Amino acid sequence: MASFEIIGGKQLQGEVIPQGAKNEALQIVSAVLLTGEEVILENIPDIRDVMKLIELLASMGVEVQKISEGTYKFKAAHVDLEYLMTEDFKKKGGALRGSIMIIGPLLARFGKAYIPEPGGDKIGRRPVDTHLRGFEALGATFEHLKEERFYKINATNLKGAYILLDEASVTGTANILMAASLTPGETTIYNAASEPYLQQLCKMINSMGGKISGIGSNKLIIQGVSQLGGCTHRMLPDMIEIGSFIGLAAATNSEITIKNCAIPELGIIPSVFRKMGIQLDFRGDDIHIPSQDSYKITQLIDGSILTIRDGIWPAFTPDLISVALVTATQAKGSVLIHQWMFESRLFFVDKLIEMGAQIILCDPHRAVVIGSNRETKLRGITMSSPDIRAGMSMLIAALAANGKSVIQNIEQIDRGYQNIEGRLQALGAQIKRID
């Protein structure tokens, strides 16, 4: 198990290029199973979760070729369905939350799928009911082998249907629309997720010959086609990483330029950070964050405390709640952080409190942060990363703190951030990996 050793309290400076979007990659890489023709994917992030999914596809018989850094060619002409019943598949699939995304393509193309209960972050309850009920609506049946922690799904006679999702699940919407893309008839998915990454998946499938309309709305209409062809697709930059670097620049009083951000796809992320008093300058498609000795959290019009709350797109993404919280510890003013989607995501704040942050954890979903305005510096400690986003937030806190911090279990951070220590070192951070 590896750790990061960080000497904090230093201002950083320079430019950084965000990686390809993790959450898009897990959907897009799974979508190569929809066709036996060649698919070229560009801007794939070199992070643990995505590489594990690519390894899983290769074990299933998908031909995988790395063309250049971040660009891969896939050909799923000969998928080994027997492999899906092996212990090796159960082990690899069960260790990866994104493995659930292969069900939709497998059902659409082969009429059956198998999947272990997926792993991933322990940030609260993450049921797969939305996925399975959607497949049921299309005509699939499933069996849950509880003792084996394994699902068997059969779909020999799928047909289009009207589906009203019980929640606007991003992965659920993606999985169901991939299955519907090769299902005879018309499928309507209402209360669908509409994140930019899901829009990217829809555009990719349409470029393969699919017929999806309503892209960007909460009502998707899919006309099933008999087959899909190959394509070339480029992924968006990762909005979560962009938000993480904004928070990092503010918390460490640094001057950082984030290049090639696809700003129109960021939604309200920039405005939320601006409400925290952080200055953002748009320079073409780059975001420049100047060094600020102080940044003041705004109040609501009636003078009451600002609330930063996550929600379904186009609301503020839950993956940046942890970053917003740690950024607020160095601001002037107070803010209520309301993380309503996952009940275990705020539990890492006990480590920030140990570092000297003034935070009141009201309940599993809400925390009040009283910013120190840099008057009381955080102090370095030893801590362990419980999940991807909390790990990055701990890293931001460590870089802002005086003294040495050690972050253990950094494999969690590696799951979502590509070569993070190398890119931070290029900005002047004193950080090293210890095996």
C-alpha positions as CSV (number, residue, x, y, z in Angstrom):
1,M,0.0,0.0,0.0
2,A,1.4,3.4,-1.0
3,S,1.3,6.8,0.7
4,F,1.9,10.4,-0.2
5,E,4.3,12.5,1.9
6,I,3.6,16.2,1.5
7,I,5.3,19.3,2.9
8,G,2.6,21.9,2.8
9,G,2.3,25.6,3.2
10,K,3.9,26.5,-0.2
11,Q,2.4,28.6,-3.0
12,L,2.2,26.8,-6.3
13,Q,2.3,28.3,-9.8
14,G,2.0,27.2,-13.4
15,E,-0.2,25.5,-15.9
16,V,-2.0,22.2,-15.8
17,I,-3.9,20.2,-18.4
18,P,-6.9,18.3,-17.1
19,Q,-7.1,14.6,-17.8
20,G,-9.9,13.0,-19.8
21,A,-13.2,12.6,-17.9
22,K,-13.3,9.5,-15.7
23,N,-17.0,9.3,-15.5
24,E,-17.4,9.6,-19.3
25,A,-14.6,7.0,-19.8
26,L,-16.3,4.3,-17.9
27,Q,-19.4,4.6,-20.1
28,I,-17.6,5.1,-23.4
29,V,-15.2,2.2,-22.9
30,S,-18.1,-0.1,-22.1
31,A,-19.9,1.1,-25.2
32,V,-17.3,-0.5,-27.5
33,L,-19.1,-3.8,-26.7
34,L,-22.1,-2.5,-28.8
35,T,-20.3,-3.3,-32.1
36,G,-17.9,-5.8,-33.6
37,E,-16.2,-3.0,-35.6
38,E,-13.2,-0.9,-34.6
39,V,-13.8,1.9,-32.2
40,I,-11.1,4.5,-31.5
41,L,-11.3,6.5,-28.2
42,E,-9.2,9.5,-27.6
43,N,-8.2,11.4,-24.3
44,I,-8.7,8.3,-22.1
45,P,-7.4,9.0,-18.6
46,D,-4.6,6.7,-17.4
47,I,-6.2,6.0,-14.0
48,R,-6.8,2.8,-12.1
49,D,-10.6,2.5,-12.6
50,V,-10.5,3.0,-16.3
51,M,-7.4,0.8,-16.9
52,K,-9.1,-2.0,-14.8
53,L,-12.1,-1.7,-17.1
54,I,-10.0,-1.9,-20.2
55,E,-8.2,-5.0,-18.7
56,L,-11.5,-6.5,-18.0
57,L,-12.7,-6.1,-21.6
58,A,-9.4,-7.6,-22.9
59,S,-10.0,-10.6,-20.6
60,M,-13.5,-10.9,-22.3
61,G,-11.8,-11.2,-25.7
62,V,-12.0,-7.6,-26.8
63,E,-8.9,-6.7,-28.9
64,V,-7.3,-3.7,-27.3
65,Q,-4.4,-1.7,-28.9
66,K,-2.8,1.4,-27.4
67,I,-2.2,3.8,-30.3
68,S,-0.6,6.6,-28.4
69,E,-0.8,8.2,-25.0
70,G,-4.6,8.4,-24.1
71,T,-5.7,6.9,-27.5
72,Y,-6.8,3.3,-27.8
73,K,-8.4,1.1,-30.5
74,F,-11.0,-1.5,-29.5
75,K,-12.5,-4.3,-31.5
76,A,-15.2,-6.5,-29.8
77,A,-15.7,-8.9,-32.6
78,H,-15.2,-12.0,-30.5
79,V,-16.5,-11.6,-27.0
80,D,-16.0,-14.7,-24.8
81,L,-19.3,-15.0,-22.9
82,E,-18.1,-18.1,-21.1
83,Y,-15.5,-16.0,-19.4
84,L,-18.3,-14.2,-17.6
85,M,-18.9,-17.2,-15.5
86,T,-15.3,-17.6,-14.3
87,E,-13.9,-16.8,-10.9
88,D,-11.4,-14.4,-12.6
89,F,-14.3,-12.4,-14.0
90,K,-16.1,-12.3,-10.7
91,K,-12.9,-11.1,-9.0
92,K,-12.1,-8.4,-11.5
93,G,-15.7,-7.2,-12.0
94,G,-16.4,-7.2,-8.3
95,A,-13.5,-4.9,-7.6
96,L,-14.8,-2.2,-10.0
97,R,-17.9,-0.1,-9.7
98,G,-17.8,0.7,-13.4
99,S,-18.1,-3.0,-14.4
100,I,-21.9,-2.7,-14.2
101,M,-21.8,-0.6,-17.3
102,I,-21.1,-3.6,-19.5
103,I,-24.5,-5.1,-18.8
104,G,-26.5,-2.9,-21.3
105,P,-24.2,-3.5,-24.3
106,L,-24.1,-7.3,-23.5
107,L,-27.8,-7.6,-23.3
108,A,-28.4,-5.6,-26.5
109,R,-25.9,-7.5,-28.5
110,F,-25.9,-11.0,-27.0
111,G,-29.1,-11.3,-25.1
112,K,-27.5,-12.1,-21.8
113,A,-25.1,-10.7,-19.2
114,Y,-23.5,-11.7,-16.0
115,I,-22.0,-9.4,-13.4
116,P,-20.8,-9.6,-9.8
117,E,-22.1,-7.0,-7.3
118,P,-19.9,-4.1,-8.2
119,G,-17.3,-2.5,-5.9
120,G,-16.0,1.0,-5.8
121,D,-16.2,3.9,-3.3
122,K,-17.8,3.2,0.1
123,I,-19.6,6.6,0.2
124,G,-23.1,5.3,1.1
125,R,-25.8,3.1,-0.4
126,R,-25.5,2.7,-4.2
127,P,-28.1,0.2,-5.2
128,V,-28.3,-1.1,-8.8
129,D,-32.2,-1.3,-8.8
130,T,-32.5,1.5,-11.4
131,H,-30.4,-0.5,-13.9
132,L,-32.2,-3.8,-13.4
133,R,-35.7,-2.4,-13.3
134,G,-35.0,-0.6,-16.6
135,F,-33.8,-3.8,-18.2
136,E,-36.9,-5.5,-16.9
137,A,-39.1,-2.8,-18.6
138,L,-37.3,-3.7,-21.9
139,G,-38.2,-7.4,-21.4
140,A,-35.2,-8.8,-19.5
141,T,-35.3,-11.1,-16.5
142,F,-32.7,-11.3,-13.8
143,E,-31.6,-13.6,-11.0
144,H,-29.7,-12.4,-8.0
145,L,-27.5,-15.1,-6.4
146,K,-27.1,-13.5,-3.0
147,E,-24.6,-16.0,-1.6
148,E,-22.4,-15.7,-4.7
149,R,-23.0,-11.9,-4.9
150,F,-23.7,-12.3,-8.6
151,Y,-26.4,-11.3,-11.1
152,K,-27.6,-13.3,-14.1
153,I,-29.6,-11.3,-16.7
154,N,-31.4,-12.8,-19.7
155,A,-32.8,-10.7,-22.6
156,T,-33.7,-12.9,-25.5
157,N,-36.8,-10.9,-26.6
158,L,-36.2,-7.3,-25.8
159,K,-38.5,-4.6,-27.2
160,G,-38.9,-0.9,-26.9
161,A,-40.8,0.5,-23.9
162,Y,-41.7,3.6,-22.0
163,I,-39.5,3.8,-18.9
164,L,-39.9,6.3,-16.0
165,L,-36.8,6.1,-13.9
166,D,-37.3,6.1,-10.1
167,E,-34.1,8.3,-9.9
168,A,-32.1,10.2,-12.5
169,S,-29.2,7.8,-12.2
170,V,-26.3,8.7,-14.6
171,T,-25.0,5.1,-14.9
172,G,-28.5,3.7,-14.9
173,T,-29.6,6.0,-17.7
174,A,-26.4,5.1,-19.7
175,N,-26.8,1.4,-19.1
176,I,-30.5,1.4,-20.2
177,L,-30.0,3.5,-23.3
178,M,-27.1,1.3,-24.4
179,A,-29.4,-1.7,-24.2
180,A,-32.2,0.2,-26.0
181,S,-29.9,1.3,-28.8
182,L,-30.1,-2.2,-30.3
183,T,-33.5,-3.1,-29.1
184,P,-36.4,-3.3,-31.7
185,G,-38.9,-0.5,-31.4
186,E,-38.9,2.9,-29.6
187,T,-37.8,3.3,-26.1
188,T,-38.5,6.5,-24.1
189,I,-36.5,7.1,-20.9
190,Y,-38.1,9.8,-18.8
191,N,-36.4,11.3,-15.7
192,A,-33.2,10.5,-17.5
193,A,-29.9,12.0,-16.4
194,S,-28.5,14.7,-18.6
195,E,-24.9,15.2,-17.6
196,P,-22.5,16.3,-20.3
197,Y,-20.8,12.9,-20.1
198,L,-24.1,11.1,-20.8
199,Q,-24.6,13.5,-23.7
200,Q,-21.2,12.4,-25.0
201,L,-22.3,8.8,-24.8
202,C,-25.5,9.6,-26.8
203,K,-23.4,11.4,-29.5
204,M,-21.0,8.5,-29.7
205,I,-23.8,6.0,-30.3
206,N,-25.4,8.2,-32.9
207,S,-22.1,8.5,-34.7
208,M,-22.1,4.6,-34.7
209,G,-25.5,4.7,-36.5
210,G,-27.8,4.9,-33.5
211,K,-30.9,7.0,-33.3
212,I,-31.2,8.9,-30.0
213,S,-33.0,12.2,-29.6
214,G,-33.7,14.5,-26.7
215,I,-30.0,14.7,-25.9
216,G,-29.3,17.1,-23.0
217,S,-32.9,16.8,-21.7
218,N,-34.5,14.5,-19.1
219,K,-36.4,12.7,-21.8
220,L,-34.5,10.5,-24.2
221,I,-36.1,8.8,-27.2
222,I,-34.2,5.8,-28.6
223,Q,-35.1,4.2,-31.9
224,G,-33.6,0.8,-31.8
225,V,-31.4,-0.2,-34.8
226,S,-30.3,-3.6,-36.0
227,Q,-26.6,-3.0,-35.6
228,L,-24.0,-0.3,-34.8
229,G,-20.7,0.4,-36.5
230,G,-17.3,1.7,-35.5
231,C,-16.4,5.3,-34.8
232,T,-13.8,7.7,-33.4
233,H,-14.7,9.6,-30.2
234,R,-12.8,12.1,-28.1
235,M,-13.7,12.5,-24.4
236,L,-14.2,15.7,-22.6
237,P,-11.8,17.0,-20.0
238,D,-12.7,15.9,-16.5
239,M,-14.9,18.6,-14.8
240,I,-14.2,17.1,-11.4
241,E,-10.5,17.5,-11.8
242,I,-11.0,21.1,-13.1
243,G,-13.0,21.9,-10.0
244,S,-10.3,20.2,-7.8
245,F,-7.6,22.4,-9.3
246,I,-9.7,25.5,-8.7
247,G,-10.1,24.5,-5.1
248,L,-6.4,23.7,-4.8
249,A,-5.3,27.1,-6.2
250,A,-7.6,29.0,-3.8
251,A,-6.7,26.9,-0.6
252,T,-3.0,27.2,-1.2
253,N,-3.0,30.9,-2.4
254,S,-1.6,29.9,-5.7
255,E,-1.7,31.1,-9.3
256,I,-2.7,28.3,-11.6
257,T,-4.0,28.2,-15.2
258,I,-6.1,25.2,-16.1
259,K,-5.8,24.6,-19.9
260,N,-8.5,23.4,-22.4
261,C,-11.4,23.2,-19.9
262,A,-14.4,22.9,-22.3
263,I,-15.9,25.7,-20.2
264,P,-19.4,25.5,-21.8
265,E,-19.7,22.0,-20.4
266,L,-18.9,22.9,-16.8
267,G,-22.4,24.1,-15.9
268,I,-22.6,26.0,-12.6
269,I,-19.2,24.7,-11.3
270,P,-17.4,28.0,-11.9
271,S,-20.3,30.1,-10.4
272,V,-20.3,28.0,-7.2
273,F,-16.6,28.6,-6.7
274,R,-17.1,32.3,-7.4
275,K,-19.8,32.4,-4.7
276,M,-17.0,31.2,-2.4
277,G,-15.0,34.4,-3.4
278,I,-12.6,32.7,-5.7
279,Q,-11.6,34.8,-8.7
280,L,-11.8,32.9,-12.1
281,D,-10.6,34.5,-15.3
282,F,-11.7,32.9,-18.5
283,R,-9.1,33.2,-21.2
284,G,-10.5,31.5,-24.3
285,D,-11.0,27.9,-23.1
286,D,-8.5,28.3,-20.2
287,I,-9.3,29.2,-16.6
288,H,-6.8,31.3,-14.7
289,I,-7.0,31.5,-10.9
290,P,-4.8,34.3,-9.5
291,S,-3.2,34.2,-6.1
292,Q,-5.6,35.6,-3.5
293,D,-4.5,36.5,0.0
294,S,-8.2,36.3,1.0
295,Y,-11.4,35.1,-0.6
296,K,-14.7,35.8,1.0
297,I,-17.8,33.5,0.9
298,T,-20.8,35.5,-0.2
299,Q,-24.0,35.6,1.7
300,L,-27.5,35.2,0.4
301,I,-29.5,38.3,-0.6
302,D,-31.2,38.4,2.8
303,G,-27.9,38.1,4.6
304,S,-28.2,34.4,5.6
305,I,-25.5,31.8,5.3
306,L,-24.6,30.4,1.9
307,T,-25.6,26.8,1.2
308,I,-23.7,24.7,-1.3
309,R,-25.8,21.7,-2.1
310,D,-25.2,18.9,-4.6
311,G,-27.9,17.6,-6.9
312,I,-28.8,16.1,-10.2
313,W,-27.3,17.9,-13.3
314,P,-27.4,20.8,-13.9
315,A,-27.1,21.3,-10.2
316,F,-23.7,21.1,-8.5
317,T,-22.0,17.7,-8.9
318,P,-21.7,15.6,-5.8
319,D,-18.2,14.7,-6.7
320,L,-17.0,18.2,-5.9
321,I,-18.7,18.6,-2.6
322,S,-15.7,17.3,-0.7
323,V,-13.4,19.8,-2.6
324,A,-15.8,22.7,-1.9
325,L,-15.8,21.8,1.8
326,V,-12.0,21.8,2.2
327,T,-11.7,25.0,0.1
328,A,-14.1,26.7,2.4
329,T,-11.8,26.1,5.4
330,Q,-9.4,28.7,4.1
331,A,-12.0,31.3,3.1
332,K,-13.4,34.2,5.0
333,G,-17.0,33.5,6.2
334,S,-19.1,30.5,6.7
335,V,-21.0,28.1,4.5
336,L,-23.3,25.1,5.0
337,I,-22.3,22.1,2.9
338,H,-25.2,19.9,2.2
339,Q,-24.3,16.5,0.6
340,W,-27.7,14.8,0.3
341,M,-26.9,12.0,-2.2
342,F,-24.5,9.8,-0.2
343,E,-24.7,9.5,3.5
344,S,-21.0,8.6,4.2
345,R,-19.2,11.1,2.0
346,L,-18.7,13.7,4.8
347,F,-17.2,11.4,7.4
348,F,-13.6,12.4,6.3
349,V,-14.1,15.8,7.9
350,D,-12.8,14.4,11.3
351,K,-9.4,14.5,9.7
352,L,-9.8,18.1,8.7
353,I,-10.9,19.0,12.2
354,E,-7.8,17.2,13.5
355,M,-5.8,19.5,11.2
356,G,-7.3,22.5,12.8
357,A,-10.3,23.3,10.5
358,Q,-13.4,24.7,12.1
359,I,-16.2,22.4,11.0
360,I,-19.4,21.3,12.6
361,L,-20.7,18.0,11.3
362,C,-24.4,18.4,11.8
363,D,-25.4,14.9,10.5
364,P,-24.2,12.5,7.8
365,H,-25.4,14.9,5.1
366,R,-24.6,18.4,6.4
367,A,-21.6,20.3,7.7
368,V,-21.0,23.9,8.6
369,V,-17.6,25.2,7.7
370,I,-16.3,28.4,9.5
371,G,-13.5,29.7,7.3
372,S,-10.3,30.8,9.0
373,N,-9.4,33.4,6.4
374,R,-5.9,31.9,6.6
375,E,-5.5,33.3,10.1
376,T,-5.2,29.8,11.6
377,K,-3.1,27.6,9.4
378,L,-4.0,23.9,9.1
379,R,-1.3,21.5,10.5
380,G,0.1,18.4,8.9
381,I,-1.1,15.0,10.1
382,T,-1.2,11.4,9.0
383,M,-4.5,10.3,7.5
384,S,-6.0,7.6,5.2
385,S,-8.1,8.2,2.1
386,P,-11.5,6.6,2.3
387,D,-12.6,7.3,-1.3
388,I,-11.4,9.2,-4.5
389,R,-12.9,12.6,-3.8
390,A,-12.2,12.7,0.0
391,G,-8.6,11.6,-0.9
392,M,-8.2,14.6,-3.2
393,S,-9.6,16.9,-0.6
394,M,-7.2,15.6,2.0
395,L,-4.4,16.2,-0.5
396,I,-5.6,19.8,-1.0
397,A,-5.7,20.3,2.8
398,A,-2.2,18.8,3.2
399,L,-0.8,21.2,0.5
400,A,-2.4,24.1,2.4
401,A,-1.2,23.0,5.8
402,N,2.0,23.8,7.7
403,G,4.4,20.9,8.1
404,K,4.4,17.3,6.9
405,S,1.3,15.3,6.1
406,V,1.1,11.7,5.2
407,I,-1.9,10.3,3.2
408,Q,-2.2,6.6,3.2
409,N,-4.3,4.3,0.9
410,I,-3.6,6.6,-2.0
411,E,-4.7,3.9,-4.4
412,Q,-8.1,5.5,-3.9
413,I,-6.8,8.8,-5.3
414,D,-5.1,6.9,-8.2
415,R,-8.5,5.6,-9.2
416,G,-9.6,9.1,-10.2
417,Y,-6.5,11.3,-10.8
418,Q,-3.8,10.6,-13.3
419,N,-0.2,11.0,-12.2
420,I,-1.4,13.5,-9.6
421,E,1.9,13.8,-7.8
422,G,3.9,14.4,-11.0
423,R,1.5,17.2,-12.1
424,L,1.6,18.8,-8.6
425,Q,5.4,18.6,-8.6
426,A,5.4,20.5,-11.9
427,L,3.4,23.3,-10.1
428,G,6.0,23.4,-7.3
429,A,4.4,21.1,-4.8
430,Q,6.7,19.2,-2.4
431,I,5.1,15.8,-2.6
432,K,6.5,12.3,-3.1
433,R,5.1,8.8,-3.3
434,I,6.2,6.2,-0.7
435,D,5.7,2.5,-1.4
